[in-house]
Amino acid sequence: MSPCAVEDVAAWQKDSTPVKGWSSASMDEQDAVSTLDCTPNSQIVPDLHFLPPTAVTSSMRKLGPDSAQQRRLALRARDSDWKIRREDLEIGKELSRTLHSTLYMADWKGTAVVVKCAGLHAREMSERMRKSESQAETLEAQGASDSMVQDLLQEIQMLSQLRHPDLVMFLGACLEKHQPVMCVTEFLPHGDLDRFYFLQRKRRDGAIWRPCLKDVLEWCSAIARALSFLHNRDVPVIHRDLKPMNLFLTGCLQLKVGDLGSSRRATREVMDGFKMTGGLGTWRYMAPEMARHEHYNEKVDIYAFGLIMYFMSSGRMPFHQRGADPKVILDEFTRGKKPRPTPSDCYAQLRPVMVSAWQEDFRLRPTAQDLLTTFNSGASKKPTCGCGQM
């Protein structure tokens, strides 16, 4: 990380107490879930079709602590040594909440961690969550529907099989009977990228702030490494909800990709009768094929990455000129239009690779490995580190 960014850390810490998952984005957008020269020359790959998720029984049986999926995961956790006992966690303050989950700060044997629980918890539930198992009565995940608990179990299963330096580290899970299911990950003290930019603007009392090109390239390389790892596994993994709120900064301002709750495994075999449709993710960063409920593959992550490059390089939200409501962009896509941000807002060196990533035709978008090669080439040229106030 360059000196211009490191010098900002001490002052940034004075301005805020960073928490993972907090964002200055509006609730409407948060909950809207429904060159370098990089013209890709790689061979176009066939569509990736997703494996359908495990079916829920037609009786909609309770997915509580005695579900078969939870019992299987508990056995795997014990055998793989990532099972965490509830009494070893001291639950702290609530960090954030979405429509589907609640995040808590916690202490795990002297280490600060983040605990994710399914559902929205009322204040009384949050207070009870802070009690140890020996103190608390039987806790149920109040406000957590069957599907929310199942989604969290699927996320735990996914994270337990993924290890990479550029992904937020999965530490373990609580899967005990009669207790809320908990997913435990590392705590990254500088929070998510969206909040980091907000606090930098606030400290400078300005409407726009962006880091220097060297820092942007380092962050882009980290995202590209993470996506290359996910997309090139034997069974590829697609994130499906890349956005600044799901990118987190360590104490040294290194970037990691997190929140794989929407991710899915894919297979190159066509699944008869199964069509992956859109409506998932955040509208502002949603690829056109997702917005139009068409078949899609791992290139939806590349499209979102292109818009993240715009955000990091310009200091502006993508499509900011179209107003605060991201549904406007979604409506344009569904009508067959092709809205795009303005590349001239960004560093000139990034414009060609950024534009290639948000191509309308997914087959023309580069792969994550293509992007990584490009960023590594750009970093080797040692770009100047003049802090960029626009």
C-alpha positions in Angstrom: 0.0 0.0 0.0 1.4 3.4 -1.0 2.4 6.1 1.4 -0.5 8.3 0.4 -3.0 5.7 1.7 -0.9 4.7 4.8 -0.7 8.3 5.9 -4.5 8.5 5.9 -5.0 5.5 8.3 -4.3 7.3 11.6 -6.5 10.2 10.8 -9.2 7.9 9.5 -9.2 5.9 12.7 -9.8 9.1 14.7 -12.9 9.9 12.6 -14.6 6.5 13.1 -14.8 3.2 14.7 -14.9 1.0 11.6 -17.3 -1.9 11.6 -17.6 -4.7 9.1 -20.5 -4.5 6.8 -21.6 -0.9 7.6 -22.3 1.2 4.6 -23.4 4.8 3.8 -25.5 3.5 0.9 -29.2 4.0 1.1 -31.3 1.2 2.4 -33.2 1.1 -0.9 -30.0 0.1 -2.7 -28.7 -2.2 0.1 -31.9 -4.2 0.0 -32.4 -4.2 -3.8 -31.9 -7.9 -4.0 -34.4 -9.5 -6.4 -4.9 0.4 -20.4 -3.7 -0.9 -19.6 -4.8 -2.7 -22.7 -7.0 -5.7 -22.1 -8.9 -6.6 -25.2 -9.5 -10.2 -24.5 -8.1 -12.7 -27.0 -8.9 -15.8 -25.0 -11.2 -18.4 -26.4 -14.9 -17.9 -25.7 -16.0 -20.6 -23.2 -19.4 -22.3 -23.2 -22.1 -21.0 -20.8 -21.8 -22.2 -17.2 -25.1 -23.5 -15.8 -25.7 -23.6 -12.1 -26.4 -26.7 -10.2 -29.8 -26.3 -8.5 -29.7 -25.9 -4.8 -30.7 -28.7 -2.5 -34.5 -28.9 -2.7 -36.6 -28.2 0.3 -39.3 -30.7 1.1 -42.7 -29.8 0.0 -44.0 -29.9 3.5 -41.6 -27.0 4.4 -40.4 -28.8 7.4 -38.6 -26.8 10.1 -35.0 -26.2 9.2 -34.0 -25.8 12.8 -31.1 -27.2 14.7 -32.0 -30.8 14.0 -32.0 -30.5 10.2 -30.1 -33.1 8.3 -28.0 -30.5 6.6 -27.0 -29.0 9.9 -26.1 -32.5 11.3 -24.0 -33.3 8.3 -22.1 -30.0 8.6 -21.6 -30.5 12.3 -19.9 -33.8 11.7 -17.8 -32.2 9.0 -16.9 -29.4 11.3 -15.8 -31.8 14.0 -13.8 -33.9 11.6 -12.1 -30.9 9.9 -11.6 -29.1 13.2 -13.5 -25.9 12.4 -16.4 -26.5 14.8 -16.6 -23.6 17.3 -18.3 -24.0 20.6 -20.9 -21.4 21.6 -19.4 -20.9 25.0 -16.1 -19.9 23.4 -17.7 -16.9 21.8 -18.4 -13.7 23.6 -21.0 -11.8 21.5 -20.5 -8.1 21.3 -22.4 -5.3 19.6 -24.4 -5.6 16.5 -22.5 -4.5 13.5 -25.1 -4.5 10.7 -28.2 -6.2 9.4 -29.7 -7.0 6.0 -33.0 -8.5 5.0 -31.5 -11.9 5.6 -28.9 -11.8 8.3 -27.5 -10.0 11.3 -23.7 -9.4 12.0 -22.2 -9.2 15.4 -18.8 -8.3 16.7 -17.5 -11.1 19.0 -14.4 -12.2 20.9 -13.2 -15.7 20.3 -10.5 -16.7 22.8 -9.0 -13.3 22.7 -9.4 -12.7 18.9 -11.8 -10.2 17.4 -14.1 -12.0 15.0 -17.4 -11.4 13.1 -20.4 -13.6 13.7 -23.2 -13.9 11.1 -26.6 -15.2 12.1 -29.7 -15.8 9.9 -32.6 -13.5 10.1 -33.3 -10.1 11.7 -33.0 -10.1 15.5 -35.1 -7.9 17.7 -33.3 -6.0 20.5 -34.2 -8.6 23.1 -32.8 -11.3 20.8 -29.5 -9.3 20.4 -29.2 -9.0 24.2 -29.7 -12.7 24.6 -27.1 -13.5 22.0 -24.5 -11.8 24.2 -25.0 -14.4 26.9 -22.9 -17.5 27.0 -24.4 -20.9 26.6 -24.2 -21.6 30.3 -26.1 -18.4 31.0 -28.7 -18.4 28.3 -31.8 -20.4 28.0 -32.4 -22.3 24.8 -32.1 -19.8 21.9 -34.0 -20.0 18.7 -33.2 -18.0 15.6 -36.2 -15.7 15.9 -37.1 -13.9 12.7 -35.1 -16.4 10.7 -37.1 -18.3 8.1 -36.4 -21.8 7.0 -34.9 -20.4 3.7 -32.6 -18.0 5.6 -31.2 -20.7 7.8 -30.7 -23.0 4.8 -28.9 -20.2 3.0 -26.6 -19.6 5.9 -25.9 -23.4 6.1 -25.1 -23.4 2.4 -22.8 -20.4 2.9 -21.0 -22.2 5.7 -20.6 -25.3 3.5 -19.2 -23.2 0.7 -16.8 -21.2 2.9 -15.5 -24.3 4.6 -14.1 -25.5 1.3 -12.5 -22.2 0.2 -9.1 -21.0 1.3 -7.3 -18.0 -0.4 -5.4 -15.0 0.9 -7.6 -12.6 -1.0 -10.9 -14.0 0.5 -12.1 -13.0 4.0 -11.0 -15.9 6.1 -13.6 -18.4 7.3 -12.7 -19.5 10.9 -15.5 -21.9 11.7 -19.2 -22.2 12.7 -21.5 -22.9 15.6 -23.8 -25.8 14.7 -25.0 -26.9 18.1 -28.5 -28.1 18.7 -31.0 -25.5 20.1 -28.7 -22.6 19.3 -28.7 -20.2 16.4 -26.5 -21.2 13.5 -23.4 -18.9 13.5 -20.8 -18.4 10.8 -17.6 -17.0 12.2 -15.1 -15.0 10.0 -12.1 -12.8 10.6 -12.7 -9.2 11.6 -11.2 -6.6 9.2 -10.8 -3.4 11.1 -11.1 -0.9 8.3 -14.5 -2.2 7.2 -15.9 -2.3 3.8 -14.7 -0.2 0.8 -17.9 1.8 0.5 -17.6 3.0 4.1 -13.9 3.7 3.7 -14.6 6.1 0.7 -17.4 7.7 2.7 -15.1 8.4 5.6 -12.3 9.8 3.4 -14.8 12.2 1.8 -16.1 13.2 5.2 -12.6 13.9 6.6 -11.8 16.1 3.6 -15.2 17.7 3.6 -15.5 17.0 -0.1 -18.0 15.3 -2.4 -15.4 13.2 -4.2 -12.3 11.3 -3.1 -10.2 8.6 -4.8 -6.9 6.9 -3.9 -3.8 7.1 -6.1 -3.5 4.9 -9.1 -1.0 2.6 -7.4 -3.5 1.8 -4.7 -6.3 1.2 -7.2 -4.1 -1.2 -9.1 -3.2 -3.2 -5.9 -6.9 -3.5 -5.0 -7.9 -4.5 -8.5 -5.2 -7.2 -8.5 -6.5 -8.6 -5.2 -10.0 -8.8 -6.6 -8.7 -10.4 -9.8 -6.8 -13.0 -7.8 -9.8 -13.9 -5.8 -12.0 -14.2 -8.8 -9.4 -16.2 -10.7 -9.3 -18.6 -7.8 -13.1 -18.9 -7.6 -13.7 -19.2 -11.4 -10.9 -21.7 -12.1 -11.8 -24.3 -9.5 -12.7 -27.8 -10.7 -16.3 -26.8 -10.0 -16.3 -23.0 -10.5 -17.7 -20.7 -7.9 -19.5 -17.5 -9.0 -19.8 -14.7 -6.4 -22.9 -13.1 -7.9 -23.0 -10.0 -5.6 -19.7 -8.2 -6.1 -19.9 -4.6 -4.9 -17.9 -2.2 -2.7 -19.9 -3.2 0.4 -18.6 -6.8 0.0 -14.9 -5.8 -0.3 -13.1 -5.3 3.0 -9.9 -3.7 4.1 -7.3 -5.1 6.6 -5.4 -3.0 9.1 -2.8 -2.5 6.4 -5.4 -1.4 3.8 -5.1 -4.7 1.9 -8.3 -5.6 0.2 -10.2 -8.9 0.6 -13.3 -10.2 -1.1 -16.1 -11.3 1.3 -19.8 -12.2 1.7 -20.1 -15.2 -0.5 -23.7 -15.8 0.7 -25.1 -15.3 -2.8 -22.4 -17.4 -4.5 -23.1 -20.7 -6.3 -21.1 -23.5 -7.7 -21.4 -24.1 -11.5 -21.0 -26.9 -13.9 -20.4 -26.9 -17.6 -23.0 -29.6 -18.1 -26.4 -28.4 -19.1 -28.9 -29.0 -16.4 -32.2 -30.0 -18.0 -35.1 -28.0 -16.8 -33.0 -25.6 -14.7 -32.5 -22.0 -15.8 -30.5 -19.6 -13.7 -32.4 -16.3 -13.7 -31.7 -12.8 -12.7 -33.0 -10.7 -9.9 -30.2 -11.6 -7.5 -27.5 -9.2 -6.4 -27.5 -5.4 -6.2 -29.1 -3.6 -9.1 -26.4 -1.0 -9.5 -23.8 -3.7 -10.1 -26.0 -6.2 -11.9 -25.0 -7.5 -15.3 -27.4 -7.0 -18.2 -28.1 -10.7 -18.6 -29.0 -11.0 -14.9 -31.3 -8.0 -15.1 -33.1 -9.5 -18.1 -33.4 -12.9 -16.4 -31.3 -14.7 -19.0 -28.8 -17.5 -18.7 -25.5 -16.3 -17.3 -22.1 -17.5 -16.2 -19.1 -16.4 -14.3 -18.8 -13.3 -16.5 -21.4 -11.5 -14.4 -18.6 -11.2 -11.8 -16.4 -9.6 -14.4 -19.1 -7.0 -15.3 -19.5 -6.1 -11.6 -15.8 -5.9 -11.3 -15.7 -3.3 -14.2 -18.1 -1.1 -12.3 -16.1 -1.5 -9.1 -13.0 -0.3 -11.0 -15.1 2.7 -11.9 -16.0 3.3 -8.3 -12.4 2.9 -7.0 -10.8 5.0 -9.8 -13.4 7.8 -9.9 -14.6 8.1 -6.4 -18.2 8.1 -7.7 -21.0 5.5 -7.7 -21.6 3.9 -11.1 -24.4 5.7 -13.0 -24.4 8.5 -10.5 -25.6 10.9 -13.2 -28.8 8.9 -13.4 -29.8 9.7 -9.8 -29.9 7.8 -6.6 -32.4 5.1 -7.5 -30.6 2.1 -9.0 -33.9 0.7 -10.3 -33.6 3.3 -13.2 -30.6 1.3 -14.5 -32.4 -2.0 -14.1 -35.4 -0.7 -16.1 -33.1 0.5 -18.9 -31.5 -2.9 -19.2 -34.9 -4.7 -19.3 -35.9 -2.3 -22.1 -32.8 -3.4 -24.1 -30.8 -0.2 -23.5 -27.1 -0.2 -22.7 -26.4 2.3 -19.9 -22.7 2.7 -19.0 -20.7 4.9 -16.7 -18.4 7.6 -18.1 -14.9 6.3 -18.5 -13.4 9.8 -18.6 -14.2 10.1 -14.8 -11.4 7.5 -14.2 -7.6 7.2 -14.5 -6.7 7.0 -18.2 -4.6 3.9 -17.6 -7.6 2.0 -16.4 -10.2 3.0 -18.9 -9.6 0.3 -21.6 -9.6 -2.6 -19.2 -12.6 -1.2 -17.4 -14.6 -0.8 -20.6 -13.7 -4.3 -21.7 -15.0 -5.7 -18.4 -18.5 -4.2 -18.8 -19.0 -5.3 -22.4 -22.7 -6.0 -23.2 -21.8 -9.3 -24.8 -20.4 -11.5 -21.9 -18.3 -13.5 -24.4 -16.2 -10.3 -25.1 -15.5 -9.7 -21.4 -12.0 -10.8 -20.3 -11.5 -13.6 -17.8 -10.4 -13.0 -14.3 -7.0 -14.4 -15.2 -6.8 -12.0 -18.2 -7.4 -9.1 -15.9 -4.9 -10.3 -13.3 -2.2 -10.5 -16.1 -3.0 -7.0 -17.1 -2.9 -5.6 -13.6 0.4 -7.3 -12.9 1.8 -5.8 -16.1 0.6 -2.4 -15.1 1.9 -2.7 -11.5 5.4 -3.6 -12.9 5.5 -0.2 -14.6 5.4 1.4 -11.2 2.7 4.1 -11.7 3.2 7.4 -10.0 1.6 7.9 -6.7 0.1 11.3 -6.7 -3.0 11.4 -4.6 -5.8 12.1 -6.9 -8.3 14.7 -5.9 -10.6 15.1 -8.8 
